[in-house]
């Protein structure tokens, strides 16, 4: 009797897992492919956010702590540091976002849309399906962003810290406590949100 129950339970589990047809999987993949620029945009914004906040803080600190005749040169150096960070961080986070999208977004599409709805979505027909997809946009973005932060936190924190230290050094702020000595807030990494 116990074996029969286990076999029955396994067959139910297998049928639940097998509900997605190959055709539906292809449709979900097509939607993800069409949405790749938006997925990459989320990744870019997430990777650039700490640098933008740091630039803003650095600008404030420079106005109060840097002699006017040195501001332009220091600003160029900081911009070079930020560019280096962005050039390294964006591809890393973008690649992870594209990798995570099938789980973070594709699963949601698979669960909430039928094959017919996915066909309509891909064709970009004005329909209730399109509105439904648009309403999910924020939730999908948040789901991807949360997973992306968790996935890249260990990789990004050392890069963000190195950038913070480089900027603090250029501003003449003691490295041991860059934010405390100036009263300026050095932004935390996006993973600490």
C-alpha positions in Angstrom: 0.0 0.0 0.0 2.8 2.4 0.9 4.6 1.7 -2.4 1.4 2.4 -4.3 1.0 5.7 -2.6 4.6 6.6 -3.3 4.2 5.7 -7.0 1.0 7.7 -7.2 2.6 10.7 -5.5 5.6 10.5 -7.9 3.3 10.3 -11.0 1.3 13.3 -9.8 4.6 15.3 -9.2 5.9 14.2 -12.6 2.6 15.3 -14.3 2.8 18.7 -12.5 6.4 19.2 -13.7 5.5 18.1 -17.2 2.6 20.5 -17.7 4.8 22.9 -19.7 4.9 21.8 -23.3 8.1 22.2 -25.4 6.1 24.7 -27.5 5.3 26.8 -24.4 8.9 26.7 -23.3 9.9 28.0 -26.7 7.3 30.8 -26.5 8.6 31.8 -23.0 12.2 31.8 -24.4 11.0 34.0 -27.3 9.5 36.5 -24.8 12.7 36.6 -22.8 14.7 37.1 -26.0 12.4 40.0 -27.0 12.8 41.4 -23.5 16.5 41.0 -23.3 17.2 44.8 -23.8 15.0 45.6 -20.9 16.6 42.9 -18.8 20.0 44.3 -19.7 18.8 47.8 -18.8 17.8 46.6 -15.3 21.3 45.2 -14.9 23.0 48.3 -16.1 21.0 50.5 -13.8 21.7 48.3 -10.8 25.4 48.1 -11.6 25.7 51.9 -12.2 23.7 52.9 -9.1 26.5 52.8 -6.6 28.8 54.7 -8.9 26.2 57.4 -9.5 25.6 57.8 -5.7 29.3 57.9 -5.1 29.8 60.6 -7.8 27.1 62.7 -6.2 28.7 62.4 -2.8 32.1 63.1 -4.2 30.8 66.2 -5.9 29.5 67.5 -2.6 32.7 66.7 -0.8 34.8 68.4 -3.6 32.8 71.6 -3.2 33.8 71.9 0.5 37.2 70.1 0.7 38.9 70.6 -2.6 40.6 73.8 -3.7 38.8 75.2 -6.7 41.9 75.0 -8.9 42.2 71.3 -8.3 38.5 70.3 -8.7 38.6 69.8 -12.4 41.6 67.5 -12.4 40.3 65.4 -9.4 36.8 65.2 -11.1 38.5 63.8 -14.2 40.3 61.2 -12.1 37.2 60.2 -10.3 35.3 59.9 -13.6 38.1 57.6 -14.9 37.7 55.5 -11.7 34.0 55.4 -12.2 34.3 54.5 -15.9 36.7 51.6 -15.0 34.2 50.4 -12.4 31.3 50.6 -14.8 33.2 48.9 -17.6 33.9 46.0 -15.3 30.6 45.9 -13.4 28.0 46.3 -16.1 29.0 43.3 -18.2 29.3 41.1 -15.1 25.8 42.1 -13.8 24.3 42.1 -17.3 25.5 38.5 -18.0 24.1 37.4 -14.6 20.8 39.1 -15.3 20.4 37.4 -18.7 21.3 34.1 -17.0 18.8 34.6 -14.1 16.0 35.9 -16.4 14.6 32.4 -17.3 14.2 31.6 -13.6 13.2 35.0 -12.3 10.9 36.1 -15.2 10.5 32.9 -17.4 9.0 31.0 -14.5 6.5 33.7 -13.9 5.6 33.8 -17.6 5.2 30.0 -17.7 3.0 30.0 -14.6 0.8 33.0 -15.5 0.4 32.8 -19.3 -1.0 30.1 -21.6 0.6 29.2 -24.9 -2.0 31.2 -26.8 -1.4 34.2 -24.6 2.3 34.0 -25.2 1.7 33.9 -28.9 -0.4 37.1 -28.6 2.2 38.7 -26.4 5.0 38.0 -28.9 3.0 39.4 -31.7 2.5 42.5 -29.6 -1.2 42.7 -30.2 -3.2 45.2 -28.2 -5.1 42.9 -26.0 -5.8 42.2 -22.3 -2.8 40.0 -22.5 -0.5 42.9 -23.2 -1.9 44.9 -20.3 -1.5 41.9 -18.1 2.2 41.6 -19.1 2.7 45.3 -18.6 1.2 45.1 -15.1 3.7 42.4 -14.2 6.7 44.6 -15.3 7.5 46.0 -11.9 7.1 42.6 -10.2 9.3 40.9 -12.8 11.9 43.6 -12.5 11.9 43.4 -8.7 12.2 39.6 -8.8 15.1 39.8 -11.2 16.8 42.6 -9.3 16.4 40.8 -5.9 17.9 37.6 -7.4 20.6 39.6 -9.2 21.7 41.4 -6.0 21.9 38.1 -4.2 23.8 36.5 -7.0 26.3 39.3 -7.5 26.7 40.6 -4.0 30.0 38.8 -3.3 31.4 39.8 -6.7 30.3 43.5 -6.5 31.1 44.5 -2.9 34.9 44.3 -3.4 34.6 46.4 -6.6 32.3 49.0 -4.9 34.7 49.2 -1.9 37.7 49.6 -4.2 35.9 52.4 -6.0 34.9 54.1 -2.7 38.5 53.9 -1.5 39.9 55.3 -4.8 37.4 58.2 -4.7 38.1 58.8 -1.0 41.9 58.8 -1.7 41.4 61.3 -4.6 39.4 63.6 -2.3 42.0 63.4 0.5 39.6 61.7 2.8 41.2 59.3 5.3 40.7 55.8 3.9 39.8 54.3 7.3 36.7 56.5 7.6 35.9 58.3 4.4 32.4 59.2 5.3 32.9 60.1 8.9 35.6 62.8 8.4 33.7 64.8 5.8 30.1 64.4 6.9 29.3 63.1 3.4 27.5 59.8 3.1 29.4 57.2 1.1 26.7 55.1 -0.5 26.3 51.5 0.4 26.4 48.8 -2.2 23.1 47.9 -3.8 23.1 44.6 -2.0 22.7 46.3 1.3 19.3 47.7 0.4 
